[in-house]
Amino acid sequence: QVQLVESGGGEVQPGGSLRLSCAASGIIFSAYIMRWYRQAPGKQRELVASITSRGNINYADSVKGRFTISRDNAKKTVYLQMNSLKPEDTATYYCNAYVALSQLDYWGQGTQVTVSS
């Protein structure tokens, strides 16, 4: 059974930091591209960051220079370090694991991030 379990969300003031984690089980983690998405109320889900098994990384323009994605294949975990948080970063953050050109595509349950003063 495939599971992606996110943790690390919470409420933080503007300018603060949070580190999200996503622990995977039931998959050959190193074979998957790992991605973080977010969805704010009333908005479409958007891709925040992605990292391939080889460590190739991409970020949404809105988070470049503030967020850092990383992965630990031995721990089957992907991280999202979020610094200089803004109110517009408030959303539910989802972890996604997928293999390109396949039907292997899995989602976590999401973790809430709220940035508010």
C-alpha positions in Angstrom: 0.0 0.0 0.0 1.4 3.4 -1.0 1.4 6.1 1.6 2.7 9.7 1.5 2.4 11.3 4.9 3.1 15.1 5.2 4.0 16.8 8.4 5.4 20.1 9.5 2.6 22.5 8.7 1.3 25.1 11.1 0.8 28.7 11.7 3.6 31.2 11.4 4.0 35.0 11.3 5.1 36.7 8.0 8.8 36.3 7.6 8.9 33.1 9.5 10.0 29.6 8.4 8.6 26.1 8.3 9.9 22.8 7.1 7.6 20.3 5.6 8.3 16.6 5.4 6.8 13.9 3.3 7.5 10.3 4.2 6.8 7.7 1.6 6.2 4.0 1.9 5.1 1.3 -0.5 7.1 2.7 -3.4 10.6 2.5 -4.8 11.2 6.1 -3.6 14.4 6.7 -5.6 12.6 6.0 -8.9 10.0 8.8 -8.3 9.9 12.5 -9.1 8.8 14.2 -5.9 6.8 17.3 -6.0 5.1 19.8 -3.6 1.9 21.4 -4.6 -0.3 23.8 -2.8 -3.9 24.9 -2.9 -5.4 28.0 -1.4 -9.1 28.3 -0.8 -10.9 29.2 -4.0 -7.8 28.7 -6.1 -6.4 26.0 -8.3 -3.7 23.6 -7.1 -0.3 24.9 -8.1 3.1 23.2 -8.4 5.5 24.7 -5.9 8.7 22.7 -6.4 9.9 19.4 -7.8 13.0 17.2 -7.5 14.0 14.3 -9.7 15.7 11.2 -8.5 19.0 12.7 -9.8 18.4 15.9 -7.9 17.3 18.1 -10.7 15.1 20.9 -9.1 12.5 23.3 -10.3 10.6 26.0 -8.4 7.6 28.1 -9.1 8.6 31.7 -9.7 6.6 32.8 -6.6 8.8 30.8 -4.2 12.3 31.0 -5.9 14.9 32.2 -3.4 12.7 31.4 -0.4 11.8 27.7 -0.6 14.2 24.8 -0.9 13.2 21.3 -1.9 15.4 18.3 -1.0 15.1 14.6 -0.7 16.7 11.8 1.3 16.3 8.6 -0.7 17.6 6.4 2.2 14.8 7.8 4.4 12.3 7.9 1.6 11.5 11.5 2.5 11.2 14.7 0.7 11.4 18.1 2.4 10.3 21.6 1.7 12.2 24.3 3.6 10.1 27.5 3.5 11.7 30.7 4.6 10.6 34.4 4.4 7.0 33.2 4.4 4.3 35.6 3.2 0.5 35.6 3.8 0.1 34.5 0.2 1.9 31.3 1.0 -1.1 30.3 3.1 -2.5 27.0 1.6 -2.8 23.3 2.0 0.5 21.8 0.9 0.4 18.4 -0.8 3.2 15.9 -1.5 3.1 14.1 -4.8 5.1 11.2 -6.1 5.1 10.2 -9.8 6.9 8.5 -12.5 6.9 10.3 -15.9 4.9 8.7 -18.7 3.3 6.2 -16.3 0.2 5.8 -14.2 2.3 5.8 -11.1 1.0 9.0 -9.4 0.4 9.3 -5.7 -0.7 12.0 -3.3 -0.5 12.7 0.3 -3.4 14.0 2.4 -2.0 17.5 2.7 -0.8 19.7 5.6 -2.0 23.2 6.3 0.3 26.2 6.3 -1.0 29.5 7.6 1.0 32.7 7.4 -0.7 35.4 9.5 0.2 38.1 11.9 
